[in-house]
Each structure stands twice: as structure tokens, then as C-alpha cells.
């Protein structure tokens, strides 16, 4: 959870404007432009968010939903459990997992809004897959935090499919916890657990 909380928050934090578009890959442009747009909106809506915390969810949904492939992330997070799940279970899991990530993102944004982020040139990982590396100045004397976005090209554009912080993958991190939960609770139990967490979070807003 802490991994995603940090990664998602950093996705929306960028100091300064993106570099010239002609010097960037489309994948890198996606990450940087989205970061700048969200930061600008958060600053503009700061007072409104203070009086209406639910507005963060709205901003988060606008920023994250179009650019993250939650179906692919769900498949990779569940692994063999996705293949064994019924279509109904897959749909329920993806809906609750998406809500979990977006709401966690929303609550994390302000904590990292002042971070300075520097993006490296995109690196090819395979056919239609690129890694966008960013370095985050933590302003406390420690080495910069490394945040990598794995982005792949679909027919409708580039989408984020994983995030890693200092080499720790979001997908791998969640997969470990969900595997344990499925073993204890079953697939429906895992989905219900995530749904209960989401409902509790929504009630606090």
C-alpha cells in the first residue's frame, strides 16, 4: 500500500514544465504532461479541496483512469488467480482494485506536492514497452528516490502498467499480499475485503 501511495502521488508531482516535446518519446510525454496538468489543477483547487476532500477523488480519477491500464494491472497482480476467476469475479475485482488505487492516490497527493522530480529519457524494454525513470529530490540529504513507470503502447495510446520505487514493483508488491489473502479468504473474500476498505474510506470523506 505504501508503495502505491508514494508512486501514485509522485505521478502527479512535477517541478517545472515538461521538456520540449520533440525531445521526448510519446510515453515520456504522457507521464510528464499528466504530471504537470494535475499539479496545476491541484494548486488551483487547493482551497476547494480543503473544504471538500472528496474533490481529490475527482481530480485523481481524471488524472489516473485514462492513463493506467487497470485491467492489465489486475491480471498481473492476481496472476494465476485471475485465470481461475469467473468473469463476474474479474469484473468485481477490477472495479474495487481501481477504486482502491485511485483513492489511495488521492489521499497521498498533498504529502508529495512540493517534491522536485527530474525525468530521464525513455528506455526501450521490449516491443512497444518503455520505462520512464524519474529521480525525486527528497530534500533531506538522502539520495534521490528512483521511480520508474513501465508504459506500453495499446491501440488507443500509451498506458502505465506498472510502477517501481527503488526497484520495488507495485505489481509484485500487491501480488504477494493478494496471494496470501486469496489463500486465506478465497477470491470472493479478497474482493469483499477490498470493498469493505473502500467503503470505510469513502465514509470518512
Number of C-alpha atoms within 10 A of each C-alpha: 13 11 16 23 20 18 24 23 21 24 25 26 26 28 14 13 11 19 13 8 11 8 10 16 14 16 24 26 20 19 23 24 16 21 23 19 15 21 21 14 11 22 13 11 14 15 10 14 16 11 9 11 15 17 18 24 20 13 17 23 19 14 18 22 14 13 18 17 19 21 17 14 19 22 18 18 23 24 14 11 17 17 11 12 15 12 11 8 15 20 14 16 25 18 16 20 21 21 19 19 19 25 21 22 25 22 17 20 24 17 12 19 17 16 15 17 23 17 19 14 14 21 15 14 12 9 8 12 19 23 22 24 20 24 18 19 17 15 11 7 7 8 11 17 14 18 23 22 24 21 29 21 15 11 5 6 13 23 24 25 21 24 24 20 19 11 10 14 20 21 20 16 16 17 18 12 13 21 19 12 16 16 11 11 15 15 23 14 14 19 23 16 15 17 19 13 13 18 14 11 13 12 7 8 10
